[in-house]
Amino acid sequence: MLNIIKQKIEMDAFLKQKLEFICDFCNTTPLIYKGSIKTIEHTNLMYV
């Protein structure tokens, strides 16, 4: 039987601030989506 494990991706506020600074320097706007990682147990397959 396949078990699918779902984990949320947490982004640190410091990392988000750095990305926004870099995008401001390049005159672009960042699009940051909240996502998750889905892992199939007993395999090395992962989906974002």
Summary of the structure (lengths in Angstrom):
residues: 48
radius of gyration: 15.5
end to end distance: 21.6
largest distance: 49.5
contacts: 76
relative contact order: 0.33
helix: 27%
strand: 25%
